[in-house]
Amino acid sequence: MALTAVIRVPSRALLRPWARLRDAALGWIEPAGGGGVEVSAQRFASQKVLVEPDPAAGVAVMKFKNPPVNSLSLELLTELVISLEKLENDKTVRGVVLTSDCPGIFSAGLDLTEMCGRNPAHYAEYWKAVQEMWLRLYLSNLVLVAAINGASPAGGCLIALTCDYRVMADNPKYCIGLNETLLGIVAPFWFKDNLVNTIGHRASERALQLGLLFPPTEALQVGMVDKVVPKDQVQSTALSVLAQWMAIPDHARQLTKNMMRKPTADRLLKQRDADIQNFVSFISRDSIQKSLQMYLEKLKQKKG
Ligand SMILES: CC/C=C\CCC/C=C/C(=O)SCCNC(=O)CCNC(=O)[C@H](O)C(C)(C)COP(=O)(O)OP(=O)(O)OC[C@H]1O[C@@H](n2cnc3c(N)ncnc32)[C@H](O)[C@@H]1OP(=O)(O)O
């Protein structure tokens, strides 16, 4: 991967490259001149997120690669944020297509194993990473187009909802939606806000309460996706849409996007710590842990 972003990082953290890269990606870096050292991010090859830049076109394709189902593990979330930050800082890139490298699955959503049987400190770290992923994507200056080439429940749907435009493959087996209630959990207010901003209040209320997973044609009808095309045209269509959006002057489009989205993002930014505490206490409840365990068991039994 030809990404060569240079990140200034505190030298103490060189002892822990993984934590250092995460800190840099999440913005926990010393200011320039603060005694850090410059390290090429290229040294740390990404494994869960593949980035294919096309500098001539000013675009990149970002592919999630966390088989079998692209669950959003802490590792994937961290790599996603790092990759996005590198692209934001790359002057040759103005737009990104987000898609999956796993056949038939865009993303299975948050990684249930990160939310089951762990300790509160882990839940807090994980939730902070989920928040960070959403904030970075939702407020990105880049044009983001989701090429939804597979199932996209819950957190997978959330990623698609952060994009400026969504193209979905026409396979009726691929469903998209915020199905949290089916797991006995509740979509956080910022998931809900992102959905309401996309499909409106009434449709969101119904979709969220019932945990609806929409097949492509229904997702199109309700406005959850913008275009449905045959599977082999998803990426090319997403790239064409990207080109249309990139015909608009960046500064005007970016200011407009920010004007539309900042109030929603600010709601979370103002209460990030409280939101983490809320998640940790909710997910730590015995009843919620039991529900999640049962759901995971059901997924496993489905095979046998
Ligand atoms: C206060 C706020 C509190 C809480 C807010 C929390 C918000 C939560 C958001 C979420 O995103 S929760 C996750 C919701 N995701 C789902 O419900 C999807 C579950 N998965 C599926 O429906 C299917 O796996 C599928 C994505 C449709 C793919 O089906 P397929 O038949 O292709 O695969 P299979 O089901 O056999 O799964 C393979 C393998 O992967 C494991 N798996 C699946 N999903 C997840 C996941 N989200 N996290 C972790 N692991 C997952 C599954 O158990 C299988 O494992 P195995 O090979 O060991 O059996």
The ligand as an ORCA input file, in Angstrom:
! r2SCAN-3c Opt
* xyz 0 1
  C     -26.148      2.081     25.621
  C     -25.822      1.478     24.306
  C     -25.598      0.039     24.399
  C     -25.290     -0.748     23.404
  C     -25.156     -0.316     22.009
  C     -24.536     -1.375     21.158
  C     -24.756     -1.092     19.720
  C     -24.458     -2.329     18.927
  C     -24.253     -2.323     17.657
  C     -23.886     -3.551     16.915
  O     -23.395     -3.475     15.826
  S     -24.148     -5.087     17.656
  C     -23.807     -6.308     16.392
  C     -25.041     -6.542     15.600
  N     -24.759     -7.464     14.507
  C     -25.581     -8.423     14.140
  O     -26.652     -8.592     14.689
  C     -25.120     -9.305     13.033
  C     -24.886    -10.698     13.511
  N     -24.403    -11.535     12.437
  C     -25.190    -12.012     11.450
  O     -26.365    -11.760     11.353
  C     -24.536    -12.915     10.460
  O     -23.319    -13.345     11.012
  C     -24.250    -12.250      9.098
  C     -23.503    -10.931      9.260
  C     -25.577    -12.007      8.358
  C     -23.377    -13.197      8.261
  O     -23.990    -14.457      8.186
  P     -23.128    -15.733      7.739
  O     -24.075    -16.873      7.690
  O     -22.345    -15.417      6.543
  O     -22.043    -15.905      8.919
  P     -22.279    -16.567     10.355
  O     -23.528    -16.042     10.975
  O     -22.128    -18.034     10.267
  O     -21.065    -15.924     11.193
  C     -19.721    -16.358     10.986
  C     -18.978    -16.192     12.296
  O     -18.948    -14.823     12.629
  C     -19.487    -14.634     13.946
  N     -20.150    -13.334     14.010
  C     -21.172    -12.887     13.265
  N     -21.490    -11.637     13.569
  C     -20.647    -11.248     14.553
  C     -20.474    -10.028     15.290
  N     -21.234     -8.939     15.102
  N     -19.508    -10.007     16.214
  C     -18.715    -11.076     16.441
  N     -18.829    -12.258     15.770
  C     -19.780    -12.333     14.832
  C     -20.448    -15.798     14.113
  O     -20.686    -16.040     15.466
  C     -19.683    -16.914     13.448
  O     -18.667    -17.326     14.363
  P     -18.154    -18.853     14.373
  O     -17.507    -19.073     13.043
  O     -17.195    -18.907     15.514
  O     -19.366    -19.724     14.586
*
